[in-house]
Amino acid sequence: MSLGHSLFLKREKSAQRIFLVFFHHRKVLPWIIFYSRKIELGRHMASLKEEIEKRRTFAIISHPDAGKTTLTEKFLLYGGAINLAGTVKGRKSSKHAVSDWMEIEKERGISVTSSVLQFNYDGKCINILDTPGHQDFSEDTYRTLMAADSAVMVIDGAKGVEPQTIKLFKVCVMRHIPIFTFINKFDREARDPYELLDEIEEVLGIRTCPINWPIGSGHHFKGVYDREKEEVDLFHAEGGGKKEVQKEVFRKEDEALRTVIGEDFYQKLQEDLELLEGAAEAFDEKKVDSGELTPVFFGSALTNFGVETFLQHFLKMTKSPLPRMSDQGLIDPVEEAFSAFVFKIQANMDPKHRDRVAFMRICSGEFDAGMEVNHIQGGRKVKLSQPTQMMADERKIVEKAYAGDIIGIFDPGIFSIGDTLELSGKKFAYEGIPTFAPEHFARVRQIDTMKRKQFLKGVSQIAQEGAIQIFQEYNTGMEEIIVGVVGTLQFEVLTYRLKNEYNVEVRLDMLPYEHIRWIENYTEVDVTAISGTSDMKVVKDLKDRPLLLFAHPWSIGMVLDRNKGLELSAFSRN
């Protein structure tokens, strides 16, 4: 027998054996496949759960100039996302803050739009939502808080609780989210820590629980005491706080500590700790989660005093993404397929490409680049293309993201704030995001009549971002455009952006109106027949919903009295 023939017979017998095995086990094979798939699915779910549990998503809020953006920079520094932290302003600062990417922000040293940042620290994936501190942009802050699971409230140690802090705090209370407090600028002369804690409790109506405690302030600021670790961290600022600081750690009973900080500060620390032990509120996880108790940290974002201590404790105290409410009940982040909602739209982040990005918070499941999902409000399937995660104006393409993450998606003009996207096919919608009532109104006209197209495109796109609201005369089209804003600084941003991003110069004519009401039951009433007042104006929004503008608040009551059955609302819901 030839060698070739022998090999042929061996292959034939092998094939027969394989066939017989398959034949005898044809009933077993489907079960093998079934269990293999089940094991694979189980592994995937375990991996998905692990990834979601790593996520922490929080917003930073404060009064302007309290140091919110500087604190954000230091988080990124410790997370290894940047090597050199920039400050918002200062003579020595040649580098702008990462979170301030818009040219007007760099020029004025303020944040006028929310930015989204992501970094990794200590095995956690952290999404930071940096919000505008200026009160004129509080609406943007509110929308941002809708996407966050917790909030970090930054307070100036010298000024205490300021007006904008109160407003933003109330928004957090409305959301029932945990609030963590960082009392900043202890490298400068600051108020007494006890006085600051009392003010937070009295003005904001929330109990405080100090997690660390400052030793001195200003030129005599020595460091912070960690109440949990029972350790004193003495810091030595390097490079004006642009790099991670070197620190010395002492036990509170360490005699060397007495020598290093001095007898007076040592004795004061011992007295403070004794007092705190007896009088301070104990840490209670349930109270923190419900927004009844705020853990308080002292430090200096500028010089890095206490920043890492805060970050470490914060990550231990906060939770991974929790279920979110929809019109079909709670949506579990692990059990449910991909779902997300749009909380922010930003045009022209890349001036070269005149693009438009829809920012969405992933609420459940896993995101894969290029996936096709149900756009609930649009009533159709859409492909999520060019997914990016942001480092302010720097983008990176992402292939995967998980519940808790914030991603940006290319928007061809189909998304609106509050839209829900989901993969399951259940067609549920997350609760809408309220729209604040504008308090200032102006008629906007382009100076060059030949640039009408660019003008309409510019105001429409900026309005879709939620930065402004635009209205038209009720019975006409876009011939006359009225812009409504929460704060007058938004008018400045509008004119700046129209000129720099759309090459359109405009003229603003201020209008006397200060109050706005949406007509809730406009489908049931004849809007043109409403008996109004001399200071009332009928307009419509971009969705053709009729609204009433008033110059005086008492006119609202008069119109309701004159038109029985008319239902008015101070805000709309996206």
DOZA-724258 format. One record per residue: residue in one letter; x, y, z of N, C-alpha, C, CB in turn. Coordinates in pm, whole numbers, plus 50000, padded with zeros to 5 digits. Glycine has a CB too. Layout:
REM residues N
AXYZXYZXYZXYZ
...
//
This chain:
REM residues 574
M500844988050000500005000050000500895012650000499045000050124
S500535021549910501325033749899501105042750020500985041349771
L502085051650041501985061150153500775070450137503275069550162
G500495074950014499365083949987498045077050020499375088549840
H497935063749975496705056350001496485054350150496745042849930
S497565051750224497495049750370496985062350441498885045850425
L497515073850401497095086650460495615089450431497965098150407
F495195085450305493805087450266492855079550357493585083450119
L493235066450384492405057950469492325063250612492955043750470
K493455068650664493475074150799492535086150812494895078250837
R492575094950709491695106750708490225102450701492025116050589
E489965091850619488605086650604488065081650738488565075350498
K488895073850810488475068450940488245079751042489535058650993
S489095089951040488935101451131487625108551105490115111251115
A487315110450979486075117150941484855108950988486015119250788
Q484955095350973483875086551017483645087651167484185072050978
R484785087651242484685088651389484025101851430486095087551454
I484425112851364483835125851394482345125751367484505136951311
F481945119351253480535118651216479745110751320480385112251076
L480325099151363479645090651460479455097851594480425077751482
V480515105151636480425112651762479315123051753481785119351795
F479315130251638478305140451617476905134351615478565147951486
F476755122451546475465115951533474925111551669475575103851439
H475815105551749475385100351879475085111551978476455091251936
H475735123051955475565133852050474805145851993476915138352097
R474035142851884473315153951820472305160651914472595148951695
K471815153152012470885158852109471615166652218470045147952171
V472865162952239473645169452344474225182752297474765160252391
L474575183452167475275194952111474535208252134475475192851964
P473225208952106472525221852132472655226452277471055220552098
W472645216652371472795220152512474195225652541472515208052600
I475195219652475476565224652491476655239152443477565215752414
I476075241552325476085255152269475335264752361475435255252128
F474185260252412473355268552500474135272852626472075260952540
Y474745262752691475465265752814476725273952788475825252752885
S477345271752672478525279752637478155294452624479155274752506
R477035296452556476545310252540476155316352673475355310552444
K475545307952757475125312752888476335317052973474315301952962
I477395308752967478625311853040479235324852987479645300153029
E479265325852852479815337852787479035350252827479805336252634
L477685349052829476825360252869477065364053015475345356652848
G477225353853100477485356253241478795363853262477535343053317
R479815359753186481115366653193480985381053147482165359253107
H480225383053038480025396552985479315405353088479215396052855
M478265399853152477515407453251478375410953372476295399453296
A479235401353411480145403953523481135415053488480905391153561
S481645414453365482575424753317481885438353308483145420753180
L480645438353258479855450653246479605456753384478515447753175
K479205448253479478965452953615480215459053676478465441353703
E481345452553653482615457353705482965471153649483735447453673
E482765472753517483055485553452482145496753504482905484353300
I480865493653520479905503753567480205507653712478465498453555
E480585497853793480885500553933482125509353951481075487554008
K482965509853849484155518553854483785533253835485175514453746
R482615535753776482275549453734481835558253850481165549153630
R482305570653846481855581353935481635593853850482895583954052
T480445599353858480125610953775479595622153865479075607353666
F480305633153869479875644153956480065657653890480635643754088
A479315667453939479415681253891480055689754000478025686853852
I480765700053960481355709554054480605722754044482885711554026
I480115727654157479345740154159479985749954258477865737554197
S479825762854231480315772854324479865786754280481845772254336
H480035796354368479935810454333481145813954247479855819454462
P481025823854155482195827654076483395830954163481865839553988
D484545826454120485815829554185486085821954314485875844154213
A485305811654342485555803954465486665793654445484275796854511
G487045791454318488145782254291487725768954233488905779754414
K486525768654175485975756254122486805750654007484535758454076
T487115759053910487865754553794489285750653832487895765453687
T489885757853928491225754353976491215740554042491735764954076
L490175737654122490055724554186489935713554080488835724354279
T489165716253976489035706653866490395703353806488085712053758
E491195713753785492535711853731493385702553818493225725353716
K493265704353949494075696454040493635681754042493995702254180
F492335679354024491855665654011492515658953890490305665353996
L492535666153780493145660853658494635658453677492905670453540
L495265667153753496685665753783496955652753858497185677853865
Y496165650153963496335637954042495945625453963495515638854169
G495025627253870494615615953787495575613053673493255618453732
G496615621453660497585619453553497105623853417497965605153547
A495955630853413495425635253284496195647153228493945638953298
I496785655253316497635666353274498895666353360496885680153286
N499975671853307501235672353381501435685553453502385669953288
L500775696053402500935709353458499575715953468501895717853373
A499135719053586497805724753605497815739653571497315722653750
G496805744053496496645758253466495655764453564496175760353321
T495765777153588494785784153671493995793453582495465791853787
V492845797553632491975805953550492595819653526490605807453618
K493165825353628493815838253610494965839653709492805849753627
G495735849553689496915851553774498095855653689497245838753854
R498965864153745500085869553669501005858753617500865879153754
K501265848653699502235838353660501635827553572502815832153782
S500325827853554499675817053481499705819753331498225815353529
S500535812653262500565813853117499695803353051501985812853065
K499225793953129498435782853078496995784353125499015769353125
H496055783653034494655784653071494155771453127493805788752950
A493135772253207492535760153261492055751153149491385763653356
V492225738153165491795728453064490305729253039492175714253106
S489525731453145488075731453131487525744153065487435729653266
D488335754853055487905766952987488445766752844488375779753062
W487645761852750488115760052613487635770852519487675746652562
M486565777752549486035787852460486865800752472484545790652493
E487125807452360487995819252359487545829852457488055825052219
I486265832452465485755842652557486045838952702484255844552537
E486085825852733486405821452868487855824652902486125806452884
K488735822252806490155824952827490415839952841490975819252711
E489655848052766489825862552770489355868452903489075869052655
R488205863852950487595869853068487945862853199486105870153051
G488545850653191488885843453313487675837953386489645852353404
I486595835053312485405828953373484955817253289484255839353387
S484185808353350483585797253276482175801353235483565784253361
V481865800553104480525804353058479775792353001480625815252952
T480385780852999479695768952952480225756853028479875767152799
S479395746853043479825734753113480815727053026478615725853148
S481805721053089482735712553015482765698853080484155718753010
V483125688853001483115674953045484545669653042482175666352956
L484995663953151486355658853161486335644753219487225668253249
Q487235636253175487315622653227488755619153259486715612653127
F488965612353372490285607253406490145595153498491155618253473
N491235587753517491255576053604492095578953728491815563653529
Y491615574253842492355575853966492005564554061492065589654031
D493005557754112492835547454213491795536754171492415553754344
G491895532554047491015522053998489605526453961490935511454099
K489325539253970488015544753936488105553153809487445553254053
C487025552853731486935561253613486025573053647486395553153488
I486565584953645485855596653698485455606053585486725604053801
N484185609653582483665619553489483335632253568482405614153415
I484015643053533483765655953599482995665053505485105662653642
L481935671053557481175681053485481455694553550479645677753483
D482285702553485482635715753537481575725553488484065720253491
T480945732753579479815741353544480185756053552478625738553636
P479455764753478479695779053491479335783753632478895786853386
G480195791953691479895797353824479005809553818481165800653896
H479085816753705478345829353695476835826853693478765837053570
Q476095834853769474655832753781473905834053649474075842453880
D474475841353555473825842853425473755829853347474555853253342
F474495819853392474515807053322474005795553410475925803953274
S473145798953505472645788953600471795778253531471835795753708
E471185781653418470375771853347471255760553293469605778453231
D472425764153240473365754153191473825745153306474585760953124
T474005751253422474405743753540473325733753580474695753253657
Y472065738153575470965729153611470925716953518469625736753604
R471065719253389471045708153293472195698453321471125713453148
T473325704253355474495696053385474265687453508475725704753405
L473625693153609473335685653731472395673853705472735694853836
M471585674853602470715663753564471525651553521469765668053452
A472735653953473473585643053425474515637753532474395647653306
A474565644253649475505640453755474835631853860476105652953820
D475645623753928475155615354038475395621854174475825601754034
S476315631454178476605638754302477195652154265477575630654394
A477355660854366477885674254340478955677654443476745684854343
V479975684554397480995690154485480775705154491482455686654434
M480525710254611480255724554630481525731254684479045726754727
V482055740554609483285747554648482915760854713484225749754526
I483465763354832483175775654906484485782854937482395772555038
D484475795854918485635804254950485735805655102485505818354883
G486895801655159487075801755303487005815655365488375795555337
A487255825955286487205839755337485805845655326488195848455261
K485035841255226483715847255200482545838855249483555849755052
G482745825955265481665817255311480625814755204481005823155432
V479395812755245478295809655153477865822355080477085803455230
E477955822354948477625834054867476315831754790478785837254769
P475735842554734474395841554671474255830454567474055854454607
Q475225829354476475105819254371475225805154429476175821454264
T476005803754536476105790854603474735786354651477095791654722
I473975795754706472635792754757471735787854645472015805154824
K471765795054530470915791254415471255777254364471085801454302
L472545774754348472975761854294472705750554393474455762254259
F472855753654520472565743654623471095739454616472905749254764
K470205749154597468775746154587468485736854469467955759254572
V469215738854360469065730054244469465715754280469905735354124
C470555714554356471015701254400469965694654490472365702454477
V469365702554577468335697454667467145692354586467875708454766
M466785699854480465685695554392465975681954331465455705954281
R467255679054302467655666454242467865655354346468915668354161
H467915659054475468135649254584469425641554566466955639454593
I470485648654527471765641854506472725644954620472375646054371
P473665636054649474635638554754475495650954723475535626354774
I475785658754827476565671054810477795670254901475715683754843
F478965672154842480225672154915480805686254911481235661754855
T481285691155025481725705055034483245705955048481045712155151
F483865714154965485295717054975485435731855006486055713254843
I485875735055130486085749055168487505752855128485835751455323
N487605761955033488845764754961489575777155015488545766654815
K490765779054963491605790854984492065792555129490865803154942
F492375781455197492915782655332494395786555331492725769555406
D494985787555212496325793155203496295808355217496975789055071
R495085814055213494895828255239494195829755373494075835055124
E494085842155418493395844455544491935840255531493495859355586
A491495831255616490145825655606489395827655737490195810655570
R488085826155729487245827255848487415814955936485765828955809
D486945816156059487035805156153486275792956100486475809356291
P486875780856101486205769056047484845766156109487085757156065
Y484725768156241483435765956309482375775456255483585767656461
E482775787856234481865798156181481375794356041482575811956178
L482285789155961481935784955825480955773255827483195781055746
L481185763655914480275752155926478885756655971480845741756026
D478845765756069477565770956118476805778056006477795780756236
E477515785755925476885793155815476285783655712477895802555748
I477015773055678476495763055584475195757055637477535751855558
E475185753755765473995747555825472825757155832474315742455964
E473095769655870472015779455886471475784455753472505791355968
V472375787855661471955793955533471425783355436473125801455469
L472115772055427471735761855329470795751255387472965755155275
G470725750555519469805740955581470235726555566468455742555522
I471545723955565472065710355556473085708255667472705707655416
R473045696655730473985693555837475375691355779473515681255916
T476415694255859477795692755813478525682155892478535705955822
C479455675555827480295665555892481735667655845479805650955860
P482585674655925483975676955881484775663955876484665687055974
I485355661055759486145648855741487625651755770485985643455597
N488065663655734489405667955775489295681555843490375668555653
W490395686255897490365698855974491635706855946490225695956127
P491475720055921492635728055886493475731756009492195740755814
I494755732755989495655737556094496165751256049496855727456121
G495575761756107495935775456069495325779455936497435776856063
S495645791655890495235796655759496195807655716493775801855762
G496095811555590496975821955536498435817755541496785834955613
H499285827055587500725824255598501035813355702501465836955634
H500085811155791500275801355899499555788155871499775807156030
F499155786155747498485773655712499505762255708497745775055576
K499365752955799500335742055813499945729355737500505738855958
G498645727155722498185714855659496805711155709499165703455686
V496465698355696495145693755736495265680855818494245691455613
Y494295678955906494215666755986493115657955930493945670056136
D493425645655897492465635955846491845628755966493145625755748
R490555631255990489895625956110489745610756104488535632356128
E489605605055985489445590655973490775583455995488865587155835
K491825588255929493135581855941493855585956069494005585555820
E493365596756134494005602356253495455606156224493945592356371
E495625612556109496945616856063496935631556024497415608255946
V498055637956043498235651755999499085651655873498895660556111
D498575658155769499335659655645499885673755639498445656655520
L501205674955643501855687955627502355689255485503025689755729
F501945699655418502255701155277503295711755252501005704455200
H504035709855144504985719855096504675722254949506475715255117
A504085733554921503685736554783504905737754694502865749354778
E504785732254573505855733054475505325738254343506515719454456
G506105747354285505735752454152504415759654150505685741354054
G504095766754259502835774254264501615765354254502805784354154
G501745752654297500605743554291500385737054157499385750854329
K501335738854065501155733253931501485718353925502025740753834
K502205713554026502535699454030502055693354161504065697354013
E502075679754166501705673054290502675677154401501705657654272
V502125679454519502955684354628503585672954707502125693154721
Q504705676154770505325667054863504665668854999506865669454871
K504465658055072503825659555202504505650855306502335655955193
E504415655655429504875647955544503665643455623505855656155632
V503685631255673502555625755747502985622955891502005612855679
F502155627855985502425625556127501165620056194502885638556195
R501335611256292500225607556379499945619156472500545594556459
K498675620456513498315631956596499045632256729496825632156622
E499425620356781500115619656909501645620256895499715606756982
D502125621456771503555621656745504185634356803503835620656593
E505205632656889505865644056951506575652956848506855639257054
A507025646656739507705654356635506765664756572508255645056526
L505465661656572504465670856517504475684056594503055664456520
R504595682956725504635694756812505775704256772504795690556960
T506895698256740508075706056702507885712656565509325697056700
V507345705056471507225709656332506225721256319506805698156242
I505025719956382503995730256364504015740856474502625723756359
G504745738156582504815747756692503825744356802504545761856641
E504145748256925503345744857041501925750157032503995750057166
D501775762756989500445769056984499505761556890500565783856939
F500005758756771499175751756673498895737356719499855751656535
Y499855731256785499665717656834498555717156939500975712356894
Q498595726457033497585726957138496195730157081497965737357244
K496175739456985494905743256921494315731156849495105755156821
L495155723356782494685711456711494075701456808495835704956633
Q494745699156922494235689657021492875694057075495235687957136
E492735707057102491465712557151490355710957047491625727457189
D490685714056920489705712956811489225698556795490315718056680
L490155689256801489805675256781488915670156893491065666656771
E489175674657015488355670857130486945676457115488995675857261
L486875688857071485575695357051484795688556939485765710257019
L485465685456829484815678956715484285665156753485785677656599
E485045658156834484655644856877483315645056950485725638756966
G483095655657026481875656457106480715663457038482165663457233
A481015673156950479945681656895479635679356747480315695856913
A480625674856670480415673556525479495661956490481755671756454
E478755663656383477875653156332478705641456282476955658656219
A478265629456314478955617456267478605614756121478595605156354
F479545608856048479295605455908478215594855899480585600555839
D477195597555817476085588255799475825586955649474795593055876
E476125575355594476025573155449474625575855394476435558855416
K473595571255468472215573055422471835587855416471245565555514
K472255595355518471955609855520472685617155406472345615955656
V473915612855377474665618855267473985615955135476125613555266
D473585603355115472935599154990471615606654966472665584154992
S470915609955073469625616955058469765632055056468705612955171
G470995637055067471215651455063470935658755193470385657354958
E470875651355307470605657655438471895661655510469795648155527
L473005655355471474295657455538475375659255433474635645555632
T476245669255452477325671355358478675669155426477255685355298
P479495659855377480865658655427481655671155388481565645855371
V482425676755481483145689255457484645686855462482725699855560
F485345692755366486805691855356487385706055348487235683355232
F488525708055410489215720955406490515719355327489505726155549
G490895729955256492155729155182492375741255094492185716755098
S493305739855002493615750354905493855743954770494845758654949
A492945746554677493095741054543494315746754473491835743754460
L494585759554494495695766154426497045759954461495715780954460
T497255756954588498535751554632498485736554661498995758754754
N497325730154631497165715654647497025710754791498315708854585
F496865719554888496645715255025495295708055037496705727155121
G495285695555074494045688355103493285683054983493165697055178
V493785685354861493055681254741493025666054726493675687554617
E494175659654741494225645154726493455638154837495665640354723
T493555643554959492775638155072491295638255038493025646255202
F490835649654984489435650854944489085640454838489155664854892
L489915639154736489635630054625489525615654674490725631154518
Q490425611554761490425597754812489145594854891491655595354902
H488785603854982487575601955062486315602554976487495612555172
F486305611854883485145613554796484835600654720485375624954698
L485865594354665485665582054587485155570554674486955578054519
K485545570354801485055560054892483595562454932485925559355017
M483235575154942481905578654991480825578554883481945592255055
T481215580354759480235580954651479945567154595480715590254539
K478845566154525478405553354469478525553254318476955550354510
S478555541154265478505539354120477115543354070478845524654081
P476935544653937475635549253884474445541153935475665548553734
L473405548453974472195542454029471085542053923471715550254153
P470015534253945468885534153850468295548053831467805524653899
R467805550753708467215563753675465745562253641467955570253559
M464995572553674463555572153651463215575453505462835581953744
S462315567353448461795569753315460275569353323462335559253211
D459605571353208458135570653208457635556253219457585576953080
Q458575546553221458215532453244458845527053373458655523953126
G459175536053465459755531953592461275532953591459345517753626
L461915527453695463365528253711464085519453608463775524153853
I465165524853551465985517553456467305513853523466245525853326
D467545500753537468755496053605469975497653516468595481353647
P471075503253567472245505753482472925493153431473245513953556
V472845482053505473525469653466472595460453387474045462353589
E471365458953436470445449053378469895453253242469305446753473
E469735466153220469105470853097470135473152986468345483653124
A469645472352862470485475352746470835490252743469785471052614
F471695494052648472145507952638470975517852635473005509852513
S471105528252716470185539552709470915551952756468895536952794
A470485563552708471135576152744470165587652719472455578152663
F470475599352775469705611152740470655622852712468715614852854
V470205631752623470995643452583470755654552685470625648152438
F471835659652745471675670552841472325683452795472235666452974
K473085682752686473805694652641474115693352492475105696752724
I474005704252420474405704752279475345716552263473155706052184
Q476465714252199477455724852180477865725352034478685722552271
A477685737051973478105738851834479495745051830477095747751759
N480195742051721481475748651690482555746851795481245763151669
M482625734851856483745732251945485045731751866483525719152021
D484915728051739486045728651648485725739151541486345714651583
P486225751551556485865762351463486185759151318486575774951503
K487185750351295487565746951158486475738951086488865739151158
H485745730851162484775721851100483325725751123484995707951151
R483105736151211481735740651235480835728851270481185747951112
D481315720751362480565708851397479575711551509481525697751438
R478845701251544477845702251649477855688951726476415705351589
V478025689851855478165677951939477015677352040479525677952011
A476375665752047475345663252149475995655252262474095655652088
F475995660852382476535653952498475435645752563477155663952598
M475745633252591474735624752653475315617352772474165614752551
R474435615552869474785607452985474275593252960474185613453118
I475195583752963474785569752949474205565153082475985560552906
C472985560253080472275556453202472265541453227470865561453197
S472395533653120472395519053138473165512453025470945513653143
G473685500553058474305492152957475635497052907473405490752845
E475935492352786477245494252725477085501052589477975480752710
F477915510752563477905517652434478995512052345478075532852453
D478645509052219479625505052118479585515052004479335490652066
A480745519151959480825528951851480075524251728482285531951816
G479275533051669478535529951547477235522551568479395522051457
M476845520151694475615512651720474375520751676475515509051870
E473335513351640472075519351597471065518351710471545512351468
V470475529551747469575529851862468275536951825470245536851983
N467275535651915466005542451896466085556751950464865534651965
H465805566351866465695580351908464225582751939466235590351797
I463885582652067462475582552109461725594752059462385581652260
Q462235606752086461545618952047461485620551895462225631152109
G462515615651825462515616751679461695605951611463925616151628
G461375595251686460565584451631461245576251523459325590051577
R462555574751532463295567151430464595561451488463615576051308
K465205552551410466505547151449467615556351400466695532951392
V468655557951481469795566251442471085558851473469755580051514
K472085561251390473405555651414474245565951489474095551651280
L474815561851601475605571051682477035571151629475575566951832
S477335581351552478635581951485479585591751553478445585951339
Q480855589951525481955598351577481875600351728481935611951508
P481755589351805481655590951950482975595952010481245577652016
T482905605952094484105611552153483935613352303484455624852088
Q485045612752374485105617052512486025628952517485585605752607
M485765637652612486375650852607487365653252718485325661152611
M488405660652683489255667352780489145681952743490755661952777
A487995687952784487655701552740487595701752587488695711952792
D488495709052519488445709952373489225698852304488965723252329
E489905690352381490635679152322489755666752322491955676552399
R489675660452207488785648952195489555636152169487785651352083
K488965625352213489485612352173488305603652132490305605652288
I488485596352025487455587251976487335575552071487765582351831
V486125571752106485925560452196485205549152124485125564852321
E485635537152152484985525352096483925520052191486025514552066
K484185521352322483265516452423483085526752534483745503252482
A481915526852592481635535052710480535527952789481225549852672
Y480395531852915479495524453004478595534153081480295515653102
A477565528353145476645536353227477435544953326475655527153303
G477125557653329477855567153412478755576253330478675559853515
D479175571453213480065579353128479295590353055480775570353027
I480035600653019479525611452936480245610652802479725625553004
I479495609852694480115609552561479495620352473479965595552496
G480275624452374479775633952275479535626752143480765645652255
I478415629452079478055623151952477855634151848476755614451968
F478345631651727478105641051618476605642651598478795636251487
D476165655151593474735658051580474475665051446474235666851698
P473815658351354473495664751225472345674751234473155654251123
G471895677651355470785687051374469475680351411470585695051250
I469555667651458468325660251490468055659051639468405646451431
F469075661851722468905660051866468515673151934470195654751928
S467765671752043467405683052129467725679352273465895686952113
I467875689452357468135687052498466955679552560468395700552573
G467255668852633466215660752695465845648252617464995668852713
D466395646452494466065634852411466605621952475466645636552269
T465825611052457466245597852506466645588952389465095591152587
L467735581452407468195571552310468285558052380469575575652247
E467715547652319467765534552386467805523252285466575532852478
L468325511852330468555500352242467545489152263469935495052262
S466905488652377466075477152414464815475552329465675478252558
G464335486552273463085485952198461845488352285462955472752130
K462055490652416460925493352506460345507352486461365491652651
K461135515852420460715529452384460275537752505459585528852283
F461065537052610460815545452726461545558752709461275538352857
A461145568552786461785581752782462145586052923460855592352714
Y463355591352939463745596753068463035610053092465275598653076
E462895613653220462175625953252462845637953187462085627853404
G462015647353138462535658953066463295668553155461415666152999
I464065677353092464855687253164464115700653158466285688453104
P463735706253272463005718953271463825730253206462615722953412
T463135739553141463755751453085463475763353176463255754052941
F464495770253219464325782053304463615793053227465685786953356
A462855801053298462195812453237463195823853217461015817153323
P463375828853094464265840353072463745852653146464405843352922
E464655861353185464275873653256464645886253179464935873953393
H465395884653068465815895952987465545892852841467325899253010
F465045902652768464665900552629465215911652541463125899752615
A465565907952418466075917852322465695913552181467615919552336
R465425923452097465225920851954466605920551889464285931651887
V466865910251808468185908551748468075910151596468785894551784
R468945918751539468975920751394470415919951346468335934451355
Q470605913951229471955914051172472195927451105472155902351070
I473425932751115473755945851057473845944850905475085951151116
D474485934250855474595931950711473415923250667475955925250675
T472495929050591471295921750550471605910150456470315931250482
M472795910350393473175899550301473565886850376474335903950213
K473735888050508474155876350587472995870350667475285880250683
R471795871350610470605866350677470685851250706469375869250591
K471205843650608471285829150623472205825250738471765822750492
Q473415831450743474355828450852473775832450987475685835550830
F473065843950987472455848951110471415839051166471795862651085
L470515834451079469475825051123470085811951170468485822451008
K471105807351097471775794951135472435796551272472805790851029
G473115807851293473825810351418472905810751538474595823251408
V471845818951531470955820351648470205807251674469945831851625
S469855800051566469135787251584470025776951653468665781751447
Q471275775851608472185765851667472525769251812473465764851585
I472765781951841473075785951978471855783852068473535800751983
A470655786152013469425783752089469235768952119468195789052012
Q469565760452022469435745952042470385740752151469705738551912
E471485748052173472385744552282471775747452419473695752152268
G470745756052421470125759652548470715772152610470245748452643
A471725778452543472365790352599471425802352594473645793452523
I470595802752493469605813352478468295806952437470045824252373
Q467225814552446465955810152391465505820352288464875808452502
I465045815652173464595825052071463105823552047465385822951941
F462495834952020461055835551999460765843651873460345841852122
Q459605841151817459155848451699457795854651727459085839151576
E457465864751645456115870051650455145858651622455915881651548
Y454025858451690453125846951684452605844051544451965849151776
N452325854351466451695852351335452665853851218450575862051318
T453955855351249454945856651141456015845851156455585870751143
G456925845851066458005836151070459225841651142458385831950930
M460405839651081461655843751142462065857951104462755834051104
E461085866051053461435879651013461975887651132460225886750952
E461325885851246461765892751366462095882451474460685902751416
I463285883451528463705873651629463905880651762465005866451586
I463275875051864463425879852000464225869452078462025882652067
V465245873952146466095864952224465815867052372467595867352193
G465615856052444465425856552588466585849652659464075850052628
V467105855752766468215849852841467945850852991469555856852806
V468605842153067468485842353212469295853853271468935828953272
G470475856353216471355867153263471895875253147472515861553346
T472125888053169472525897053059473885893552998472555911353109
L474755886853074476055882953020475895873552900476905876153128
Q474775866452894474505857552781474345865252650473255849352808
F473855877752657473785886252538475185888852483473075899652569
E476115891452573477505893952534478105881552467478355898052657
V477855869852526478355857352469477715854952332478055845452564
L476415858052317475715856352190476345864752080474235859952205
T476545877752104477125886452003478555882351969477095901052050
Y479305878152073480675873552053480725861251962481335870452188
R479875851551992479895839051917479375840951774479065828451988
L478335849451757477835851951621478915858351534476595861051626
K479685867351593480745873951518481915864551489481235886151594
N482345856851590483545848751577483315835051513484165846851711
E482125829551530481855816251477481035816351348481125808051581
Y480245826951328479365827451210479615839751123477915827351254
N480585848251165480945860251089479745869651068481535856350954
V478935871051170477735879551163477755889551280476435870851167
E477695902351245477575912651348476095916251365478405925251311
V475685917751490474265920251518474095932551607473625908051584
R472865937451604472465948451692471355943451784471995960851609
L471485946451912470485942452010469665954352054471145935852131
D468365953352046467445963452099466745957552221466405968051990
M467055962852338466485957352461464985959752467467165963552583
L464265949952517462805950652530462425951452677462125938352462
P461245957052708460875959452849460365947152924459825969952854
Y460245935752856459625924052918460575917453017459205913852810
E460005912553129460805905953232460235892453274460925914853353
H459015889553228458345877353271457785869853150457205880653372
I457805856753158457355848353047456485837153101458565842652968
R455465833653024454595822553061454255814252937453305827753128
W454445801052948454015791952844452525789052861454845778852847
I451815788352750450385784952755450265769752753449585791452635
E449935763852867449905749352881448845742852795449685745653025
N447635748852790446515742852716446245750352586445245742852804
Y447325753552511447155761652390446345754452280448515765452335
T446295741252286445495734052186443995735452213445875719252186
E443655739752334442245740752373441715755152370442045735052511
V442615764952355442175779052357442565785952227442785786552478
D441825796552194442155804952079443145815552126440865811452016
V444405813552091445465822452140445245836752093446835817452093
T444765838351970444565851751914443435859351985444265850851765
A442575851952056441425858252122441675860952271440205849552106
I442905858352320443225860552461443105875452495444645855352495
S442355878552600442205892352647443415895852732440875894252728
G444315903952676445575906752744445645920652805446685905152649
T446845924852839447115938052895448015945752799447775936953035
S448165958752825448945967152734450425963352730448815981752774
D450925957052837452345953252843452565938652805452905955852982
M451575932152744451675917952708452005916352560450365910652742
K452815906452529453135903452390453035888352368454565908552353
V452365884352257452215870152224453345866252127450805867152161
V454095855752162455175850652076455075835452071456585855152129
K455945829351994456005814751991457465810351995455295809051864
D457705798152047459075793152055459415784951931459265784652182
L460575778451931461025770951814460145758851783462435766351835
K459395754251885458495742951865457065747551836458505733851987
D456945760451801455645766651767454655766851883455015759251650
R455175765952007454295767052123454115781752159454875759152243
P452875786152180452655800352210453045804052354451195803852188
L453565816152369453975821252499453515835652513455505820152518
L453455840152637453105854052667454275860752738451815854752752
L454645872652691455665880752758454985892152831456715886152656
F455475895152952454905905953034456015914953086454085900053152
A455705927753097456635937253156456485937753308456435951153097
H455275934853357454995935953501454395922853553454045947853530
P454745918453673454225905753724452735905953751454945902253851
W452195917853788450755918353818449885916053694450415931853880
S450465918353575449715916153450449365901453430450535921253330
I450215892553482449975878153468448655874353535451145869953529
G448485879253660447245876553734446025882353663447335882253875
M446165894353607445055900753536444625892553415445435914853492
V445605887553338445295879453219444585866553259446575876353140
L445015860453368444355848153416442925850953461445155841953531
D442705862353524441365866153567440435868753449441425878653656
R440985875053345440185878553228439885866553138440885889353149
N440725856153144440585844653055440415831853136441805843552959
K439215829053178438945817253260439295804453183437465817053305
G439955795453251440345782853187441715783253125439355779153081
L442325795153115443675796353060444695791053162443985811253022
E445595782353117446605776453205447985781153162446525760953203
L448695787853253450025793153224451075786253311450065808453245
S452285784753255453375778453329454635786953318453645764153277
A455395787453428456615795653430457795788953361456995798953574
F457715776153330458795769353259458215758553168459825763253359
S458985755153069458615743952983459545732453011458655747852833
R459215720652962460045708852982460425703452846459315698153067
N461755701752828462255696652701461785682452676463765697152697
//
